[in-house]
């Protein structure tokens, strides 16, 4: 059953494909060719930074996976080190090897889809720390080695040590299979060491970004998805680069970091297109100086 408190703020996308979705063949046009591409990426990661008070370090693992650090806290968001996601081949190497990670204090999962909730990865990063998930997702992470599981409703914060985590609405859907459409989904506002970071999870563009800004008017960095906007189902479930820029404006964030592109081929768009379109649109709008394009494994300090 849908969480009643979320009805006015979230937008669940149905599972019905768009009209004409069958006219293209995702298997022959995208999946099979991608199986024979070589995985580029960094063999040796950059050195994790020594942070000063008030600084946040971000290391992009790939797709929607990030290591987020302050002087005293290490968080993992949507960790996924899988080389294959069922029949979908990972196109770029993870930015860090699992054994290069620092001790992780808290893990966040935005929703149950396989590219965001990888149980094999979670089993390997679990070290008796807490994990935060949206409502009705906790059953998927039980027994993996986490000390506690915290299911959040929209706008309900969770505090752990020096971090305050709030689940925010988005326009997407949460089913891992066809039968579990009740599962929650969203993004996160992460407040730590005086800074506010927004991780958008998976989302299409919607007017809820303005509500997030109203509640959190001082977002320092917005991690926003820009890929998989031409999915095989034809549904509007992800933002394109221009919509991500509008979301960045709606949020009123100081800086944008694009994500959710180049790692897994989830749409018909060419792998290089999302970043090209983002850069072109940002230049036209005079926002290029506020976009930080990250490379897997190379930390950035904000």
N, C-alpha and C positions, 0 to 999 in steps of 0.2 A: 504494500500500500504506500502511496506517495506520502512523503512527510508533509503534513498539513501546513506547518509553518513556512514551507518553502514555495507554496503554490504561486504567490504573487511575485517572486523574485527569480525563480529559475525557469528555464525553458527546456523541456524534455523533447527531443527529436524522435519521431516515430521510426519504426523499423522498415516501413514500406519504401521500396526503391522509387526513385523519380521516374516519370514517364520517359520511355526511350532508353533506359539504362542498359538494355541488352544489345544495343546496336554496336557496342564496342566490346572487344574481348580482352579483359584485363590479364588473363593468363598468358595469352600469346604475345600481347603487346608490351607487357611490363614484367610479369613474374618470371617467365622463362628467360628472357634476355638478361634480367638482373642476376640470375643464378650464375652466370658465366663472367660477371665482372669481378675484377680484383679489388679487394678491400684496401683502400688507402687509409692513412691515419698515422698518428705518432707512435713510434716504437718506444721512445723514451719520453716520459711525461716531464713537464716543467716542474721546477721545485715549488712546493707549496709555500706561500708567502708567510713571513712573520708579520703579524698584524698589530697595529696600534689601536688604542682605545677608540671606539667609534668607527672603525673600519670593518667592512665586510668583504671577505674573499669568496669569489665564485669560480668554480672549475666545472666546465661543461664536459660531461661524460659522453654526451651524444643524445639525440632525440629530445626527450623532456627530462633527462637525468642530470642532476646537478649535485655537486658537493658545495655546501654553503658553510662558511666558517667565520667565526669571530675569534678574539684572543682565547676565549675559554669554552667555546661551543662548536661542535661539528654536527651538521645535519646532512642527511641524504634525502633528496626528493625524487620520487619515481625511479629508483635505481633499476637499471636494466643492462646487464652485461651479456645478454644472450647473443650468440652468433647467428642463430636462426630463430625466427618467430613462426613456429609451425613450418609452412612452406615458403615463408618470406625471408630472404637472406639479408642479413645486416650488410649495409653497403660501405660503412666506415668503421674502423676499429674503435673500441671504447677509448676515451681520453686518458684513463688511468687503468692499470691492472688492479684487481681487487686487493692484492697484497700490498699495494702502495697506499691504500687508504689509511688515514689516521683513525684513531678510535672514534666510533660514531656514537653520539649521545642520543639522537632521535632520528626516526625515519618517518617520512610523510609519503602517503600514496593518494593521488588525486581521484582515481577511479579504478574500476576492475578490469579494464581492457588489457589484453595480453601485452601490448607495447608499453604499458605503464605499471602493471602489476605482474612482475615475473617472479613466480614462486621460487624457482631455483636460485635466482639471484638473492632474493630475500632470505632464504635459508642460509646462504653463505655470509651475508652481512649481519645477520642476527647475532648479537652478543649480549643477550639479557637486557637490552634497552627497550624503551617504549616505542610503539609505532602508532601513528595517527592515520585514520582512514575516514572516509565519509560514512554516513549511516548505512547500515545493512551490508557493509563490506567486510566487517570483522571476521566473519566465518571463513573467509578465504586466506587469512593470514594466521589462523590458529595453528599451534603445533609446529611453528617454524623456528622457534627459539627466542621470541620476544618476551620480555618481562611482563608487559601489559599492553592491551589493545584499547585504544580510545576512539570510539566512533563519534564523529561530530555531526551535529545538525547545522544548517546554515546560520551564520552569524554568531554561533556559540563558540567562545574561545576556550582554548586549552593552554594551560601554563605548565611549563617544565623548566626547572632551573632558571635560566636567564632568557628563555624564549617564550613568546606568546603567539599562539597559532590560532587563526580564525578561518573556518571554511566559508568560502564565498560562492554564490551561485554562478552558473554559466549556462550556455546553450549547447547541450550535448545529450548523451544518454549513458546509462551506467551498466547495461546488461553485459555480462561476460559470455553468456550463452543466450539462446533465444527465450529461455523460460524464466530468466531472473531479471526482468525489467524493473524490479523494485529497488535495485541497488542504487545508492547515492553516487553523486559525481559533483565535481566542482574544482575551484582553484583555492589557493591559500594566500592570506595575508600573514606574513611572518615578521614579527617585531622582535628585534634583538639588538642589544647594545646601542639603543637610541636610534636605530635605523629601521625602515619599513620596506620590505621587499614583497612584491606580488608575483606569484607563480600562477599563470592562467590555466594550467592543466590542458585539457582539450576543450575547445569551444569554437562555435561559430560566432559571428558578430551579433551582439544584442544590446538593447538599451540598458542592461543591468550594469555595464561598466560605469555609468554615471552614478548609480546608487553606491557602488563600491567607493567611488571618489568622495561622495557625500559623507560616508562613514569613516573613510580613511583619507583625509585630504593631503597628507604629506608622504606620498609614495616615492621613495628614492629610486628604486629600480623595478621595472616591470618586465618579467620574462614572458614573452608572448609568442604563441605558435603562428607560423607563417606558411606551413606546408600541408599537403594532403587535401587541398581544396578542390581537387577534381577527382573525387572518389569513384570507384566502380559502381556504386549504388546510385550515384547522381544526387544524393541527399546533401543538404547544406548543413554539414556537421563540423566544418573547420573554417577558419578565416583564411582569406587570401591575403597577400602582403599589404594591399591597400587598406583592407578592412582592419588589419592588425595596427596599422598606423593610426587609423581613426580611433581604435580602442585605446591606443597610447595617449591620444589627445583627450579622450573622454576621461581616462583615469587621472590625468593631470600629473603623470609621473615625470620625474626629472630625466630619467634615462631609460632606454629600451634595449633589451637583449633579445634578439630573435632566437627561436628554438623550433623543435618539431619539424625539421626538414633535413634531408640529405642522409639520414641514417637508415630508415626503412622506406621502401617504395610502397606507399599506401594510396597513391593517386596516379592519374595518367600524366600529370605535369612532369616535364623533364627535371631531373635532380637539381640542375643549376638554376632553374627558372625562379624559384621563390626568392632567393637572395638577390638576383638581378632585378626583379620587379621591386623589391623593397628598397634597394639603393636608388633606383630611378625615381620612385615615388617620394622618398625622403628628400632627395635633392630638389625636386620640384616644389616641395612644401617647406624647404629651408630647415629641415630637421636632421640633415645628415650628421651634424656634430653631436647629436643627442642619441645616436644609435651606436651601440657597441656590438660589433660582430665578433663572436668568440670562436676560437679554434679548440677542438677537443684536446683536453689535457693541458692547455696553457691557462693558468689562473689569471684572473683580473681582480683588482682591488677597487672597491667603490667607497 
